Amino acid sequence: MKNDDDNQETKIAIFKSKEIRKFIHNGQWWFVLEDVVLALIESKDVKQYIQKMRKRDPELEKGWVQIVHTLDVKTEGGVQGMNCSNTEGIFRIIQSISSPKAEPFKRWLAQVGYERVQEIEDPELGTKRTRSLYKAKGYPDGWIEKRMRGIEVRETLTDEWQKRGVKEGKEYSILTAEIAKATFGMTPSQHKKYKELKRENLRDHMTDLELIFSMLGEAATTEIAQNRDTQGFVQNKKAAQQGGEVAGKARKDVEQKSGKKVVTKENFLGLANEKKKQISNEKKKK
């Protein structure tokens, strides 16, 4: 999710092998509530647990609307309204969760907040941490370089959209889908389904070539928008289609000459499974 005062999309944080979506909103880290609760409880029915938790804690229930806000969270499948809370709110909610995992999580949240302050002072630290996270997950160095470059290309494009009057959230999602359709012949949600992904970030599971053509489509869209001084959603939608077409033509040319499709079912889910096995083995040794 790209917010008014930050050029940052939804990030995936890892706590004890659990994925927690976070993003910057009004200068603060906000976390998807269900992800946080799921990381701290044994039950898989997180919605039911939250309902019971609110009933058990009248004070929490009374202040719920001040602590929890429904915010637009951008996913590869589009924008979804999700219950989210900032660091202060999450600390309050954790008080109502009876779990031995709560204390380490509080320390983790404090560290996340501290890192955000550091990143404001030195933006390069955020890039370094993202690179380190991919490295820790086992991604190849060459892939990491392309992924990091892709993030830069994407941020340059969304900066242009913001300057040109495109509204964040739904309009960003529509324009992104237009680029993807023209580039790959499928929307991000279709691409995600093709790779058999669920909540995972699509770009984190693209091959080198898929990343390259994603970058080409978005870089071409930026160039067209700048040179034609496109304004508003309608003009930028046309630019998105044309930018995607540039990448789409290049993709088809590669496919024709190589005899192999660029879009593939390949993903990096195996890396996550290997990480879980590694964590499990380390716990057994202890």
C-alpha positions as CSV (number, residue, x, y, z in Angstrom):
1,M,0.0,0.0,0.0
2,K,1.5,3.4,-1.0
3,N,0.4,6.1,1.3
4,D,0.1,9.9,1.1
5,D,3.4,10.5,2.9
6,D,5.4,7.4,2.0
7,N,6.6,5.6,-1.1
8,Q,6.2,2.2,0.4
9,E,4.0,-0.7,-0.4
10,T,2.8,-3.5,1.8
11,K,5.7,-5.4,3.3
12,I,5.9,-8.9,4.7
13,A,7.5,-9.1,8.1
14,I,8.5,-12.5,9.6
15,F,8.0,-13.3,13.3
16,K,8.8,-16.9,14.4
17,S,8.3,-18.1,10.7
18,K,4.9,-16.3,10.6
19,E,4.2,-13.7,7.9
20,I,2.8,-10.4,9.1
21,R,1.8,-7.7,6.6
22,K,2.8,-4.2,7.6
23,F,2.8,-0.8,5.8
24,I,3.4,2.9,6.5
25,H,0.3,5.0,7.1
26,N,0.6,8.6,8.4
27,G,4.2,8.1,9.2
28,Q,3.7,5.0,11.4
29,W,3.9,1.3,10.9
30,W,0.5,-0.4,10.7
31,F,-0.1,-4.1,11.0
32,V,-2.8,-6.4,9.7
33,L,-4.6,-7.5,12.9
34,E,-5.4,-11.1,11.9
35,D,-1.8,-11.7,11.0
36,V,-0.6,-10.5,14.4
37,V,-3.1,-12.6,16.4
38,L,-2.5,-15.7,14.3
39,A,1.2,-15.4,15.1
40,L,0.4,-15.5,18.8
41,I,-2.3,-18.2,19.2
42,E,-2.6,-21.9,18.4
43,S,-6.1,-21.7,17.0
44,K,-6.4,-21.3,13.2
45,D,-9.9,-19.7,13.5
46,V,-8.5,-16.2,14.1
47,K,-11.8,-14.4,13.5
48,Q,-13.6,-16.4,16.2
49,Y,-10.6,-15.9,18.6
50,I,-10.8,-12.1,18.1
51,Q,-14.5,-12.1,18.8
52,K,-14.1,-14.0,22.0
53,M,-11.1,-11.9,23.0
54,R,-13.2,-8.7,22.7
55,K,-16.0,-10.2,24.8
56,R,-13.5,-11.2,27.5
57,D,-12.1,-7.7,27.7
58,P,-14.8,-5.0,28.1
59,E,-12.3,-2.2,28.1
60,L,-10.8,-3.4,24.8
61,E,-14.2,-3.7,23.3
62,K,-15.1,-0.1,24.4
63,G,-12.0,1.3,22.7
64,W,-12.0,-1.0,19.7
65,V,-12.9,1.6,17.1
66,Q,-10.1,3.9,18.3
67,I,-7.5,1.1,18.3
68,V,-8.5,-0.8,15.1
69,H,-9.2,0.8,11.7
70,T,-10.2,-0.7,8.4
71,L,-7.6,0.4,5.9
72,D,-7.0,-0.4,2.3
73,V,-4.2,-2.9,2.0
74,K,-2.8,-3.4,-1.4
75,T,-2.2,-7.0,-2.3
76,E,-1.2,-8.5,-5.7
77,G,-4.9,-9.5,-6.1
78,G,-6.1,-6.0,-5.6
79,V,-7.0,-3.6,-2.7
80,Q,-8.7,-5.1,0.3
81,G,-10.2,-3.5,3.4
82,M,-8.6,-5.1,6.4
83,N,-8.6,-4.5,10.2
84,C,-5.3,-2.9,11.1
85,S,-3.7,-1.3,14.1
86,N,-0.5,0.7,14.7
87,T,2.2,-0.3,17.2
88,E,0.5,1.3,20.2
89,G,-2.8,-0.4,19.4
90,I,-1.2,-3.8,18.8
91,F,0.5,-3.5,22.3
92,R,-3.0,-3.0,23.8
93,I,-4.5,-5.9,21.9
94,I,-1.6,-8.2,23.0
95,Q,-2.5,-7.5,26.6
96,S,-5.7,-9.5,26.0
97,I,-3.9,-12.5,24.4
98,S,-2.9,-15.2,26.8
99,S,0.2,-16.6,25.1
100,P,3.8,-17.2,26.0
101,K,4.6,-15.8,22.5
102,A,3.4,-12.3,23.5
103,E,6.5,-11.0,25.3
104,P,8.9,-11.8,22.4
105,F,6.4,-10.2,20.1
106,K,6.4,-7.0,22.1
107,R,10.2,-6.9,21.8
108,W,9.9,-7.5,18.1
109,L,7.4,-4.7,17.7
110,A,9.7,-2.3,19.6
111,Q,12.5,-3.3,17.3
112,V,10.3,-2.7,14.2
113,G,9.5,0.8,15.5
114,Y,13.1,1.6,16.2
115,E,14.1,0.5,12.7
116,R,11.4,2.7,11.2
117,V,12.9,5.8,12.9
118,Q,16.3,4.8,11.6
119,E,15.0,4.4,8.0
120,I,13.4,7.9,8.2
121,E,16.9,9.3,9.0
122,D,18.7,7.1,6.5
123,P,16.4,5.6,3.8
124,E,19.2,3.4,2.5
125,L,18.8,1.3,5.6
126,G,15.3,0.1,4.5
127,T,16.8,-1.1,1.2
128,K,19.6,-2.9,3.0
129,R,17.2,-4.6,5.4
130,T,14.9,-5.7,2.5
131,R,17.9,-7.1,0.7
132,S,19.1,-9.0,3.8
133,L,15.6,-10.5,4.3
134,Y,15.6,-12.0,0.8
135,K,19.1,-13.3,1.4
136,A,18.0,-14.9,4.7
137,K,15.1,-16.6,2.9
138,G,17.6,-18.2,0.5
139,Y,16.9,-16.2,-2.7
140,P,19.8,-16.1,-5.3
141,D,21.9,-12.9,-5.4
142,G,21.1,-12.3,-9.0
143,W,17.3,-12.6,-8.4
144,I,17.6,-10.2,-5.4
145,E,19.3,-7.5,-7.5
146,K,16.5,-7.7,-10.0
147,R,13.8,-7.6,-7.3
148,M,15.4,-4.6,-5.6
149,R,15.6,-2.8,-9.0
150,G,12.0,-3.7,-9.6
151,I,11.0,-2.1,-6.4
152,E,12.7,1.1,-7.4
153,V,11.1,1.1,-10.8
154,R,7.7,0.6,-9.2
155,E,8.2,3.4,-6.7
156,T,9.2,5.8,-9.6
157,L,6.0,4.9,-11.4
158,T,3.7,5.3,-8.4
159,D,5.4,8.7,-7.7
160,E,4.4,9.7,-11.2
161,W,0.8,8.6,-10.7
162,Q,0.6,10.5,-7.5
163,K,1.9,13.7,-9.3
164,R,-0.6,13.2,-12.2
165,G,-3.7,12.9,-10.1
166,V,-4.2,9.2,-10.0
167,K,-5.9,8.1,-6.8
168,E,-4.2,5.6,-4.6
169,G,-5.9,2.3,-3.8
170,K,-8.4,1.2,-6.5
171,E,-7.0,3.3,-9.3
172,Y,-3.4,2.2,-8.7
173,S,-4.7,-1.4,-8.7
174,I,-6.5,-1.0,-12.0
175,L,-3.5,0.6,-13.7
176,T,-1.2,-2.1,-12.4
177,A,-3.6,-4.7,-13.8
178,E,-3.6,-3.0,-17.2
179,I,0.2,-3.1,-17.4
180,A,0.2,-6.7,-16.3
181,K,-2.5,-7.8,-18.8
182,A,-0.6,-6.2,-21.7
183,T,2.7,-7.5,-20.5
184,F,1.9,-11.1,-19.6
185,G,-1.6,-11.6,-21.0
186,M,-3.1,-12.0,-17.5
187,T,-3.9,-9.8,-14.5
188,P,-1.8,-10.1,-11.3
189,S,-4.6,-12.2,-9.6
190,Q,-4.7,-14.6,-12.6
191,H,-0.8,-14.7,-12.6
192,K,-0.9,-15.5,-8.9
193,K,-3.5,-18.2,-9.3
194,Y,-1.4,-19.7,-12.2
195,K,1.6,-20.0,-9.8
196,E,-0.7,-21.5,-7.1
197,L,-0.1,-18.7,-4.7
198,K,-2.5,-17.6,-2.0
199,R,-1.5,-14.7,0.3
200,E,2.1,-14.6,-1.0
201,N,3.4,-11.5,-2.8
202,L,3.4,-12.4,-6.5
203,R,6.6,-10.6,-7.4
204,D,8.5,-12.5,-4.6
205,H,7.7,-15.6,-6.7
206,M,8.5,-14.3,-10.2
207,T,11.3,-15.8,-12.2
208,D,14.2,-13.5,-13.4
209,L,12.5,-13.0,-16.8
210,E,9.1,-12.3,-15.2
211,L,10.7,-9.6,-13.0
212,I,12.5,-8.1,-16.0
213,F,9.3,-7.8,-18.1
214,S,7.4,-6.4,-15.1
215,M,10.1,-3.7,-14.8
216,L,10.0,-3.0,-18.6
217,G,6.2,-2.6,-18.5
218,E,6.3,-0.2,-15.6
219,A,9.4,1.7,-16.8
220,A,7.8,2.2,-20.2
221,T,4.6,3.4,-18.6
222,T,6.6,6.0,-16.6
223,E,8.4,7.2,-19.7
224,I,5.1,7.5,-21.7
225,A,3.4,9.4,-18.8
226,Q,6.3,11.8,-18.5
227,N,6.7,12.5,-22.2
228,R,3.0,12.9,-22.9
229,D,2.3,14.7,-19.6
230,T,-0.7,12.4,-18.9
231,Q,-3.1,13.7,-16.3
232,G,-5.8,11.9,-14.4
233,F,-6.9,8.3,-14.4
234,V,-8.2,8.0,-18.0
235,Q,-5.0,9.3,-19.6
236,N,-2.8,7.3,-17.3
237,K,-4.8,4.2,-18.0
238,K,-4.0,4.6,-21.7
239,A,-0.4,5.1,-20.8
240,A,-0.4,1.9,-18.7
241,Q,-1.9,-0.1,-21.5
242,Q,0.7,1.2,-24.0
243,G,3.6,0.7,-21.5
244,G,2.4,-2.9,-21.0
245,E,2.2,-3.4,-24.8
246,V,5.9,-2.5,-25.1
247,A,6.8,-5.2,-22.6
248,G,4.3,-7.6,-24.1
249,K,5.8,-7.3,-27.6
250,A,9.2,-7.9,-26.2
251,R,8.0,-10.9,-24.2
252,K,6.3,-12.5,-27.3
253,D,9.5,-11.9,-29.3
254,V,11.6,-13.7,-26.7
255,E,9.0,-16.6,-26.6
256,Q,9.1,-16.9,-30.4
257,K,12.8,-17.0,-30.6
258,S,13.4,-19.2,-27.5
259,G,10.5,-21.5,-28.0
260,K,9.6,-21.2,-24.3
261,K,6.9,-19.3,-22.4
262,V,8.0,-16.5,-20.1
263,V,5.1,-16.9,-17.7
264,T,5.7,-20.0,-15.7
265,K,4.2,-21.9,-12.8
266,E,7.6,-21.8,-11.0
267,N,7.6,-20.1,-7.6
268,F,9.8,-19.9,-4.5
269,L,7.4,-21.6,-2.1
270,G,10.1,-24.3,-1.7
271,L,12.3,-21.7,0.0
272,A,9.7,-21.1,2.6
273,N,9.3,-24.8,3.3
274,E,13.1,-25.2,3.5
275,K,13.2,-22.4,6.0
276,K,10.4,-24.0,8.1
277,K,12.3,-27.3,8.1
278,Q,15.5,-25.5,9.2
279,I,13.7,-23.7,12.1
280,S,12.1,-27.0,13.1
281,N,15.5,-28.8,13.1
282,E,17.1,-26.0,15.1
283,K,14.3,-26.3,17.7
284,K,14.8,-30.1,18.0
285,K,18.5,-29.6,18.5
286,K,17.8,-27.3,21.4
